[in-house]
C-alpha cells in the first residue's frame, strides 16, 4: 500500500496532487482540430440535440459535479437541464420521459441508488448516458452510450480527482452536443483553449498547499464551517463542504449565496468561519455585496478570489484571502475546489482522523 502511495502519506493527498495528470488523461485524444471528439457519444449526438431536456442524476460528489456542469450544458446546448439526486428521484418516482436524455454520473458506476434510477429511466424510455470512471461497471454496461472520465483508480473514500475529471468530461460533452451551433462558436473556442491550459493552472493552484495547511490549523477547533457560492460555484460550495464533513468530521454546509438573506445570515458572528467563493464571473459584483453584508455583521471571512483581486473583495483587509488562478468562467469550479480539497485533507490530519477511510463511510455505496 505504501508503495502505491509513493511519496504521499495518504491516498486522498496523492489523488489531490495527481489532478494535473488525471485531467490530462481525461482530455487525451479528445480535443481535436479545434473541436471535441467523444467516441462513446458520436452516434447519439443527433438524438441528444433533439431531446426535450437533459436530466442529470447522481449522488454525493458525482451529483455536485453534475451541478457544476449544469450551467454550461444549458448555455452551450440550449437544452433545459434539471437535477436529480438519485434517491430522491426514486422516492418521488419523478417524471422521466422518452424524450429525455438522462445523464448518470458515478465514479464507481456501482452506486445502488444511481443504478436503480438508471433502471427506472430505462423503463421510462429515456436515452441514458453514463459518465463514469470505471470501464466495465454496471453503469457503463447498462447505459446506451457515455463517456469514461479516465481519471485513473481512485482509492480514497473522499472523491477528489474524479470530481474534477467528471466536470471536464461533461464540459467536453456539452461542447460536442453544441458543436452544430454557429452562434456559440467563439465561446466554444475559448472553452477549448481553457481546457488545454487547465492542467497547468491546476499545478499552479496546488502550490497553495502550505497556505491551506495554515488555514486548516486556524480552523482546527471550529465546530462548524459555512461555504457560500453561486452560479458556476454553487457546486463548489456544496462539494467543499461535503469534503470537510466527510473526512474532517466537522459540520459544514455549502450554501447558495443568493439565499444568504433568507435565513443563514442569522448564523453570522465573529466565531463561525465562512468561506465565500468570489472568483471573477458574471456573479462577481453580487458576491462583493455578499462579502460587504457579512463584514458589516462582523463575520469571520475567508474569501476565495481571482489572482490580484484581494483588495477588490476585501478592501479593509479584515478577511483571510485565498487567491487562485483564473480560467474560463465555466471551468473555474475545477480550480476552485482544489484549495477546499487541500483544506479538508489538512483539517483531517490535524484533527487526527482517518483520511482515507472516514468512519461509517464506504467508497462505493452498493446498498440502498
Ligand atoms: C465522495 O467524496 C463521497 N464519498 C460520495 O459522496 C460519493 O461521491 C457518492 O457515494 C457517489 O459515488 P459514485 O460517484 O461512485 O456513484
Boltz pocket constraint, residues with backbone or C-beta under 6 A from the ligand:
constraints:
  - pocket:
      binder: B
      contacts: [[A, 59], [A, 60], [A, 61], [A, 62], [A, 105], [A, 106], [A, 107], [A, 108], [A, 109], [A, 110], [A, 111], [A, 114], [A, 157], [A, 158], [A, 159], [A, 160], [A, 246], [A, 362], [A, 363], [A, 364], [A, 365]]
      max_distance: 6.0
